[in-house]
Amino acid sequence: MDRTIYIVIASVLCWCILLLPINPSVSKALASESLVQSEAYVVIDSNSGKVLSSKNKLKEMYPASITKIVTAIMTIESIDINEKTTVSNHAVHADGTRVYLLEDEEITIDQLLHGLMVSSGNDAGIAIAEHVSGSVENFALDMNQFLREEVGVENTSLSNPHGLFDERHVTTALDMARISAYAMKNAKFRELVNTESYNWVGEGWETTLYNHHPLLRGNEEVIGIKNGFVTESGYTLATAAIQEDTEVIVVTLNSPTKDILVDDTLTLLNEAFSKYETKWLSFADKETLPGYIYPDSLPVTVVKGEKILTGISETGVVSVYGAGKRLIDKIQLNQRQEVRLPIDYLNIDKDVAISPKPERSESSFMSWLVVTGFLYFPLDK
């Protein structure tokens, strides 16, 4: 009799475990990780900064030529790119991929940027570094300061402008994704990395340069950014892609082959676009709190097709909720009297997974917001 009771209890427990609801967010992430062969990767919403999927995102890795993302965006934001520079002997003798600059050649920074980002010219990178900071060494110091103070990443330390191997030249997948998202907000950079081909006319070389990013041509959703390879780093790739209002950044590091690099990136892009979307909160014609700066629109990443509600606390925190009063995001509004960095939002808790829950009626949820002292307004878009 006792044995029968134990068997019944064990059977019930087994069925309970089997019937437990599976968190779709977790199951999808695990599915990606099993399919992706790159040693590390990160997928983020380019606008909200939300991490959608990752593996080894904080592991110290060698970036190779995706380093040039930093070189390009820092240069664009630092100087007039129409300036001319004179190419040094040091630049001419760069190792690896080159655009065959000649010593004492006069050339614009804009053309060098195309040589850098379209054709991955290491000689162009050195010429840019020497023009901007006086030397490669000084440029590396400026790059690291730029990353800390302007971009806001802390786990990247660069020693050169091109990405050739150096044990001190390291980053993480998460940092590179955030650097890429930062850079893609600059219109000139965005145009540069979306350039499929460029007519190069130099003193030592005239040709058509074709973008080395393996997905830029032939994939309408992909709009940049940069590929890389050195033996020590394996194949690396930073990719930006857009679908309607949703822009995604995928960074894959240390892929064993170029084909695997491409397959991994496509797998992650397809999953991100099928599962998530960016919605834009609008504050127009809504009751607002005095003393806070309200941006024209605010990006929030949600499960695709999910309806959301928002509330604003008295301290200027915008809370975004999904079905079942599930907190999706918190965003702190800037106060008018304070001096802030030139960003229109600060996204809090970006790495919290988004996991759908059962639907809850809007009327009952609205009552909950009123009780807890939140201002309520529906999403416009």
N, C-alpha and C positions, 0 to 999 in steps of 0.2 A: 504493500500500500504506500509506504513512504517513498519507495523507488518510483512509483507511478506519479506521485506528486512532484518529485524532482524533475521528472521528464517533462511534465506539463509546464512547469515553471520555466525550464530551459527553453522549451519551444516558444513560449510566449515572448521571452526576452529576445530570442533570435528574430522573431517576426517584427518586434518593435524596432530593433536595430535596422532591419531591412527597409522598414516603412518610414524611417526618419527622413524628413525633407533634406535634400542636398542643396547646399548653398551654390547657386549657379555661378556666382563670381569666383568662388574657390575652385570649383570643378573645371571651369574654363581656363583659369590660370594654370592649373596642374596639367591640363591637356596641352597647353602651349609649351610648357616646360619640357614635356616628354617628347615633343616634336622638334623643338629648336636645338640644334647642335652647337651653336655658338656658345663659347664659355660664359659670356655675360651678355645680358640685354636689358633694355628698359624701353617701355612704351609709355608716353605721356600725352595728355591733351595739351597741345601747344599753347592754347589760350588760357585755360584754367590752371595748368601746371599739375593736374591730378595724375598720379602714377596709376596706370591701368594694368600693367603687367610687368614682371621683372624676374630676373635670375642673377644672382651675384652682383646686384646693382651697386654695392659699395666696395667691391673687390678692386684693389689697385691693379691697373692694367696699363699696357702701352698703347697709345692712341694711333701711332703712325700718322698718315697725312690728314686725318680729320683734325689734327692740330691747326691746320690752315684756316679752319672756321674762326678760331680765336684771332689769328693774324689778320684776317680780312675785316672782321667786325670792329676790332680795336682801331685799325687803320682808318676805316671809314668814319668812325666817330671821333677820331683825333685830329685829322688834317684835311685839307682840301685835296681831293684825289685828282684834281686837274693839274696839280703841281708836277714839275718835271724833276727827275733825279739823274745823277750820273752813275753808271754802273761801275762797281769796283772790281778789282782783280779777284777778290775773295768770292764775290757772287758768281763770277764767270766759272770758277772752278768748283762749284757745288757738286756734291755727289748725287746720284740718282736721277730722277726725271728732271729735264730742263727744257726751257724754251730758247736755249742757245743765244743768250745775251752776249754781247761783246764788251770788252773793257772800254770804259769811257763813253759808251753809248748813252745818249740822252733819250729818256723815255718817260712817259707820264705814269704816275702811280695808278691811274685807272687802267691803263694797258697792262701793267704789272699784276694788278688784281685779277684780270682775266687770265693771264698766264698762270697765276697761282691757283685759281679756283676751277677754271675750265680744264686746264691741261696739267695741273698739279706741279707746276715748275718750282723746283727747290731753289734755283738761281733767282727767280722772281721773289721768293720769300726772303732771301738774304738781302736783296737790293731794297726791298720795302723796309726791312728791319733797320738797315743802316741809315736809310733816309729819315725814318720816324724817330729813332732813338740814338743814332750815332754808331751803334754796334749791335751785333747779335746778342751779346751778353746783356747789354742795357735793355734791349728790347724784351728779352726773357723776363727781366725784373719787372718791366712795365706790364707785360702780359699777366704775370701773377698778381700784381697789384690790381689790375683791371678786373680780373676774375673775382677777387675777393670783394672789392669795393663797389663795382658797378653791376656785375652779374650776380654776386652773392653766393658763389660756390667756394668750398673750402678744402676739398679733397683732390685738387688738381695742382700739380707743380710742373711747369714747363721750362725747358732749358734752351729751346730753339724755336724758330718760326715755321719750320717745315715738317717736323715730325720724324726725322731720321733718328735711329735708335740712340738712346742715352738712358742709362739706368735711372737717372734722376728725373726723366721725362715721363710722368705718369698721370693717370686720370682714373675716373670711374665711369661706368655706364650712366649712372644717374647724373653726374656732373655734366657729361657731354650732352645728355638730353636737355638739361636745363640751359646749357650754353647755346645749343642749337635753337631752342625756343626763344631765347633772348635775342639772338641774331636775326631770326626770321621776322621780328617785329620792326626791323629796319628796312625801309622800302628799297634802298640801293642794294643792300646785301641780298634781299629777296630776289631782285632782278638779276643780280650777278649769278647766283647759284641756280637760277632757272634758265641760264643761257645754254642752249644745246650746242651751238657752234659759234666760233668767233674767227673773223679774218685777221690773222696775225701778220703785221707788217713791221719787221724789225731790220736793223742794219745787217744782221747775220742770218736772218731766216724769214722767209715769207711762206705762209701756209694757212690752211684752215684748221683751227683747233676744234676738236670734238670733246664734249664733256665726258669725263671718265666715269661718272656715276652710272652704274649698270642698269638702273631702272628709269632714268629720266626720259630717255627716248623710247617710245612704244608703250608707255603707261601714263594715261591722261591724268590720273590722280596724283602722281608723284611730281613735286615741284622743286626738288633739290634734295640733299645738300652736298655731301662730300664722302668720297671713299678713301681708303688707305691700305697700304701693305708694306711691312718690312718683315723679315723672317721672324724676329723676336715677338712681334705683335700678332702675327697671323693677319687675316683679312678683317678690316674694320669698315664700318659703314654707318653714316648718319643720314637718315632719310626723312624728308617732310612730305606729307601727302594730305590732300584735302578732299572732302566729300561734303558738298553743300556747306553748312555752317561749321562743320567739324574739321579741325586740322590736327593731325597726329604726327608726333615725332617718334621715330624708332631708331635706337642705337644698338648695333650688334658689334661685339668685340671678340676678337680671336676666333674667327671662323676658320675651319681647316682648309676650305677651298672657296673659290669665288662663287661657284654654283651653289654651294651650301649657304653662303652669305646671302645670296639672292633669295633662295627658297625660304630661309629663316625670316627674312624681312617681309616677304609677301605673306607668309603665314601669320605673322604678328599684325600686319596692316589689315588683312582680311578679318581677323578676329576682332580687332579694335573697332572697325567700322560696322561690323555686324552686331556688336554688343552695346556700344556706347554712342552717345551723341552729346554735342555741346548745346546747351540752351542759354539764351542771353536774357538776364533779368533787366527789365526796364523800370525806371523810377518816375517816368513822366506821368503827371497827373495823379501821383500817389501821395498819401500823407507821409511827410518826412519829418525827421527830427531836426531842430535847429542846431547849428554849430558843427554840422558834419558835411563833408563834401560828397555829393552823390554823382557817380560817373554816369555818362549817358547810357551805358549798358555794362553788364557784369557777367562774365562767362562762368557757367557751372556745368560740370560733367555729370550726366545722369545715365541710367540704364535706358537703352533706346526705347522710345515710345512712352516712357514713364511720365505721369503727371506729377507736378511738384507744387508745393506751397512754401511761402517764405514768411519769415517774421523778423522784425528789427527790435532789438532790445534797447533799453534806455542808454546803454553805453555804446551804441552805434555798431553792434555786431549783427550782421545779416545772417540768419540761420536758414538753411534750405532743407526742406523735409520732403521725403518721398512717401510712398504708401506705408500705412501703419505707423505714422509718426516717426519714421526712420530718419535719423539725421544724416544728410548727405554731405553737407559742408557748412563751414562757418567762415565768414569774411568780415574783417574789421574795416569799417569805413574810416577814412582820415578825418581828423578834426581840422576845422578851418584855420584856427589860430596857430597850428603847428606847421613847421617846415618839414616836408617829407621828400623822399626820393621821387623822381618823375615816373611813378607808376600809379595806376588808377585802382589797384586792388592789392590786398595782401591776403593770400590764400592760406588758411590755417589747416593743419592736419591733412596735408595733401596725400599722404600714403594710406589713408584709411580706405579699405576696400569697399566698393559699392556692391551691396547685395540686396536684390529685390525681396520684399516682404509682402504679405497679403494686403490687398487693397483695404483702405479705410475711408469712410465717407468724408467728403469735404466739410459737411456741416458739423459733424462731431469734432473734427480736427480743428475747425475754426473756433469752436467753443473752448477747446483746450488752450489755443493760443491766447484767447481773451483772458482766461483765468490766470495764465502765467504772465500776463502783462506784456505780451508782444503786440506790435502793430501788425495787422494782417493785410496782405495784398496778393492777388493772383498773378501768375506769370503772364506777361503779355506775349512773349515769343518763345 
